[in-house]
Amino acid sequence: MRDMAGFLSKINYPDHSTQKAVTWLVRALLIKLSNKPTVKSGR
């Protein structure tokens, strides 16, 4: 996951607001995935 984040941060968007939006979306997705109850987390 860290490699993906680093890859996304290296991408140059023509618009800074676009980069902000993409970063926000990715962060929201990661939070949703991490909040999902999984067998590994044991929640």
Secondary structure, 3 states (H helix, E strand, C coil): CHHHHHHHHHCCCCCHHHHHHHHHHHHHHHHHHHHCCCCCCCC
